[in-house]
Every structure is written in C-alpha cells, then in structure tokens.
C-alpha cells in the first residue's frame, strides 16, 4: 500500500511505506528495497555509520527532497519491489535512467 500522506508510525515498525516513513525503517522492511535506494542515488545507505544515524532520523520525503527525487515515483518503486512486481519496479527504474541521461 502506497501513500504520501502523513502517518504516525512507531519507530522501527511500519505498516506501509509512506513519505513519512524513516529511511532506516523502510530498509528494515525487506532486503529488496536496498537496490531501489541505490538506483535512485541514495548511496549513503552503504555507509554503516550513516545508516545507523542519519537513516533513523531522515524520512523518505526528506531524502527525496535532498536528492531531487520524485517521492511518488520512489515510493511506488519501493512498494513494487516489496510486493514482487518487477515489471513496475523495472519500468520506474528505466524512467529514472532516461531522466538521468538527459
């Protein structure tokens, strides 16, 4: 389920990936989301210190603003990866690659 609306979530537990989800919580949901983060340019998640500190404090929306990534596209791709819908995830990633090539 995808939503970009505010949602109160307990630290470390999320019921849906939203713009207000903490990056660390999303990464903990499913290992299939890590490649999505990397493809969208969030390579800071590879730094163990940043992952333990910043990722716990930064929301998906904040991270997207920082990197200039459309949050709706990013969240849709994360959800597709978790729900094992590779056709949606692949389509979104191809669109991102095309944008970056311009």
Secondary structure by P-SEA (a helix, b strand, c coil): ccccccccccccccccccccccaaaaaaccccaaaaaaaacccccccccccccccccccaaaaaaaacccaaaaaaaaaaaaacaaaaaaaaaaaaaaaaac
